Amino acid sequence: MQAFLAARRPYPGPVQGEWSVGIGGLLAEHPRVPSQLHGLVRKLDRYGGLAISDRGLAVDGDHIEWASVTEIRTRNIVDYLLADGVVQALDALPLPRFPGRKRLLDALSKAVFTLLLAAAKEQFDRGAEILIPAEIEFRGGLGRRRQLAPGILAALVLADPAVAQCLQATAHAHGTAIVPADDGAMQTAQQRADLLRSKVGALNARFR
């Protein structure tokens, strides 16, 4: 994933045109995915991915115009990925049945788990939270407030500083405020770190 992103990182500042990344493209470039499955797995981009454009924002296939976005809230990525069983969401990917499907999902689960541990280690080592734009509030039909949240892949992509900066710069260019989530100040930094270490430790034990 790091190599995949390194070749596609957006330029600094607001995006010009469109920048996107998806789970389908990531899988299609993996050497262990058979070439005959490339077309199939690329269709997964609509279920796991991120697109930032000068017109709007698309998260996991759901597109909204910047004119509709009212606020973007940031959250700690480790806390976000561990909340509400997000890691298990891979099992719900609408991937058709084919030989090797279970092996593919198992590999994806392990890969996400590895990336989650890497993000947690980086955060703990530098003693600072890794915040991602995680809650996108926008006006839906009849002016109702709605919220869009990134899935696993989009969240991990947003942990890349270049991607997060691109989204935030593009949001600011369209007058969208970016603020911390309400629960961000509920605990001290040490309390949050201890809680996250406990959650990561429990998850690590379960996978082992």
C-alpha positions as a Python dict, from the first residue, in 0.01 Angstrom:
ca = {
    (1, 'M'): (0, 0, 0),
    (2, 'Q'): (286, 238, 77),
    (3, 'A'): (438, 175, -265),
    (4, 'F'): (97, 215, -428),
    (5, 'L'): (46, 552, -257),
    (6, 'A'): (403, 672, -312),
    (7, 'A'): (348, 666, -688),
    (8, 'R'): (15, 850, -661),
    (9, 'R'): (44, 1110, -385),
    (10, 'P'): (-135, 1433, -473),
    (11, 'Y'): (58, 1757, -516),
    (12, 'P'): (47, 2010, -227),
    (13, 'G'): (-245, 2250, -216),
    (14, 'P'): (-601, 2221, -346),
    (15, 'V'): (-647, 1945, -604),
    (16, 'Q'): (-671, 2041, -968),
    (17, 'G'): (-904, 1816, -1161),
    (18, 'E'): (-935, 1490, -967),
    (19, 'W'): (-717, 1267, -752),
    (20, 'S'): (-835, 919, -654),
    (21, 'V'): (-725, 584, -513),
    (22, 'G'): (-925, 264, -465),
    (23, 'I'): (-902, -85, -325),
    (24, 'G'): (-961, -231, -672),
    (25, 'G'): (-658, -63, -821),
    (26, 'L'): (-449, -158, -518),
    (27, 'L'): (-545, -526, -548),
    (28, 'A'): (-507, -536, -926),
    (29, 'E'): (-143, -431, -895),
    (30, 'H'): (-60, -695, -636),
    (31, 'P'): (160, -966, -794),
    (32, 'R'): (-38, -1249, -631),
    (33, 'V'): (-371, -1146, -784),
    (34, 'P'): (-419, -1341, -1112),
    (35, 'S'): (-444, -1123, -1422),
    (36, 'Q'): (-782, -1276, -1512),
    (37, 'L'): (-925, -1124, -1192),
    (38, 'H'): (-796, -769, -1253),
    (39, 'G'): (-1118, -649, -1416),
    (40, 'L'): (-1326, -796, -1135),
    (41, 'V'): (-1126, -655, -845),
    (42, 'R'): (-1101, -308, -1004),
    (43, 'K'): (-1479, -285, -965),
    (44, 'L'): (-1420, -277, -590),
    (45, 'D'): (-1305, 86, -623),
    (46, 'R'): (-1667, 190, -574),
    (47, 'Y'): (-1679, 10, -237),
    (48, 'G'): (-1341, 109, -96),
    (49, 'G'): (-1169, 425, -204),
    (50, 'L'): (-1131, 800, -200),
    (51, 'A'): (-1161, 1065, -470),
    (52, 'I'): (-1095, 1437, -425),
    (53, 'S'): (-1183, 1681, -703),
    (54, 'D'): (-1242, 2051, -754),
    (55, 'R'): (-1613, 1966, -776),
    (56, 'G'): (-1661, 1742, -477),
    (57, 'L'): (-1557, 1445, -272),
    (58, 'A'): (-1627, 1071, -315),
    (59, 'V'): (-1585, 823, -30),
    (60, 'D'): (-1640, 454, -98),
    (61, 'G'): (-1856, 528, -400),
    (62, 'D'): (-2070, 801, -240),
    (63, 'H'): (-2018, 1139, -406),
    (64, 'I'): (-2108, 1480, -265),
    (65, 'E'): (-2050, 1828, -403),
    (66, 'W'): (-1839, 2075, -205),
    (67, 'A'): (-2134, 2313, -205),
    (68, 'S'): (-2322, 2060, 10),
    (69, 'V'): (-2042, 1995, 263),
    (70, 'T'): (-2094, 2195, 581),
    (71, 'E'): (-1815, 2065, 806),
    (72, 'I'): (-1539, 1804, 825),
    (73, 'R'): (-1437, 1665, 1166),
    (74, 'T'): (-1108, 1496, 1245),
    (75, 'R'): (-1058, 1184, 1457),
    (76, 'N'): (-769, 971, 1577),
    (77, 'I'): (-717, 706, 1309),
    (78, 'V'): (-636, 419, 1548),
    (79, 'D'): (-940, 495, 1761),
    (80, 'Y'): (-1152, 532, 1448),
    (81, 'L'): (-1045, 200, 1294),
    (82, 'L'): (-1095, 12, 1618),
    (83, 'A'): (-1440, 158, 1681),
    (84, 'D'): (-1758, -33, 1602),
    (85, 'G'): (-1575, -332, 1457),
    (86, 'V'): (-1462, -143, 1148),
    (87, 'V'): (-1184, -395, 1092),
    (88, 'Q'): (-1444, -668, 1039),
    (89, 'A'): (-1607, -467, 760),
    (90, 'L'): (-1385, -641, 505),
    (91, 'D'): (-1601, -950, 538),
    (92, 'A'): (-1894, -747, 409),
    (93, 'L'): (-1724, -648, 82),
    (94, 'P'): (-1963, -737, -203),
    (95, 'L'): (-1707, -962, -367),
    (96, 'P'): (-1860, -1236, -585),
    (97, 'R'): (-1780, -1600, -516),
    (98, 'F'): (-1473, -1728, -699),
    (99, 'P'): (-1190, -1973, -623),
    (100, 'G'): (-960, -1815, -367),
    (101, 'R'): (-1214, -1561, -237),
    (102, 'K'): (-1165, -1662, 127),
    (103, 'R'): (-786, -1649, 91),
    (104, 'L'): (-813, -1302, -60),
    (105, 'L'): (-1031, -1174, 226),
    (106, 'D'): (-802, -1336, 484),
    (107, 'A'): (-501, -1168, 323),
    (108, 'L'): (-684, -835, 321),
    (109, 'S'): (-773, -871, 689),
    (110, 'K'): (-412, -942, 780),
    (111, 'A'): (-291, -654, 565),
    (112, 'V'): (-533, -410, 729),
    (113, 'F'): (-434, -538, 1071),
    (114, 'T'): (-64, -488, 986),
    (115, 'L'): (-131, -133, 863),
    (116, 'L'): (-333, -58, 1175),
    (117, 'L'): (-49, -174, 1399),
    (118, 'A'): (199, 31, 1194),
    (119, 'A'): (-18, 342, 1234),
    (120, 'A'): (-51, 278, 1607),
    (121, 'K'): (326, 226, 1650),
    (122, 'E'): (404, 545, 1458),
    (123, 'Q'): (157, 738, 1668),
    (124, 'F'): (290, 602, 1997),
    (125, 'D'): (656, 648, 1896),
    (126, 'R'): (617, 1013, 1807),
    (127, 'G'): (389, 1086, 2101),
    (128, 'A'): (131, 1262, 1888),
    (129, 'E'): (-205, 1163, 1747),
    (130, 'I'): (-253, 1085, 1379),
    (131, 'L'): (-574, 1266, 1291),
    (132, 'I'): (-775, 1205, 977),
    (133, 'P'): (-1076, 1385, 827),
    (134, 'A'): (-1323, 1120, 940),
    (135, 'E'): (-1668, 1275, 965),
    (136, 'I'): (-1796, 1465, 662),
    (137, 'E'): (-2120, 1644, 732),
    (138, 'F'): (-2330, 1761, 439),
    (139, 'R'): (-2678, 1877, 345),
    (140, 'G'): (-2889, 1599, 200),
    (141, 'G'): (-3236, 1606, 52),
    (142, 'L'): (-3473, 1868, 197),
    (143, 'G'): (-3173, 2030, 368),
    (144, 'R'): (-3135, 1748, 620),
    (145, 'R'): (-2795, 1701, 781),
    (146, 'R'): (-2622, 1382, 680),
    (147, 'Q'): (-2280, 1234, 745),
    (148, 'L'): (-2031, 1046, 532),
    (149, 'A'): (-1748, 846, 692),
    (150, 'P'): (-1454, 667, 525),
    (151, 'G'): (-1422, 290, 531),
    (152, 'I'): (-1102, 102, 610),
    (153, 'L'): (-903, 174, 295),
    (154, 'A'): (-1010, 537, 266),
    (155, 'A'): (-922, 595, 633),
    (156, 'L'): (-577, 443, 591),
    (157, 'V'): (-521, 651, 277),
    (158, 'L'): (-623, 964, 468),
    (159, 'A'): (-355, 884, 728),
    (160, 'D'): (-98, 973, 461),
    (161, 'P'): (-2, 1337, 533),
    (162, 'A'): (-1, 1433, 164),
    (163, 'V'): (-353, 1302, 111),
    (164, 'A'): (-490, 1458, 430),
    (165, 'Q'): (-329, 1792, 339),
    (166, 'C'): (-475, 1776, -11),
    (167, 'L'): (-826, 1711, 118),
    (168, 'Q'): (-802, 1983, 379),
    (169, 'A'): (-657, 2238, 135),
    (170, 'T'): (-931, 2159, -117),
    (171, 'A'): (-1197, 2183, 154),
    (172, 'H'): (-1064, 2519, 274),
    (173, 'A'): (-1060, 2646, -86),
    (174, 'H'): (-1434, 2579, -98),
    (175, 'G'): (-1505, 2739, 238),
    (176, 'T'): (-1547, 2416, 436),
    (177, 'A'): (-1446, 2423, 803),
    (178, 'I'): (-1232, 2141, 947),
    (179, 'V'): (-1263, 2094, 1324),
    (180, 'P'): (-1185, 1822, 1583),
    (181, 'A'): (-1464, 1576, 1660),
    (182, 'D'): (-1655, 1641, 1982),
    (183, 'D'): (-1498, 1345, 2160),
    (184, 'G'): (-1145, 1464, 2082),
    (185, 'A'): (-1109, 1659, 2407),
    (186, 'M'): (-1284, 1415, 2641),
    (187, 'Q'): (-962, 1259, 2764),
    (188, 'T'): (-606, 1364, 2827),
    (189, 'A'): (-346, 1262, 2570),
    (190, 'Q'): (-203, 1004, 2812),
    (191, 'Q'): (-545, 855, 2886),
    (192, 'R'): (-621, 825, 2516),
    (193, 'A'): (-281, 668, 2448),
    (194, 'D'): (-329, 413, 2727),
    (195, 'L'): (-678, 327, 2602),
    (196, 'L'): (-558, 282, 2245),
    (197, 'R'): (-266, 65, 2356),
    (198, 'S'): (-513, -155, 2541),
    (199, 'K'): (-738, -187, 2235),
    (200, 'V'): (-447, -259, 2000),
    (201, 'G'): (-308, -516, 2247),
    (202, 'A'): (-642, -697, 2263),
    (203, 'L'): (-672, -703, 1885),
    (204, 'N'): (-316, -826, 1848),
    (205, 'A'): (-381, -1110, 2092),
    (206, 'R'): (-694, -1213, 1903),
    (207, 'F'): (-519, -1224, 1565),
    (208, 'R'): (-231, -1426, 1708),
}
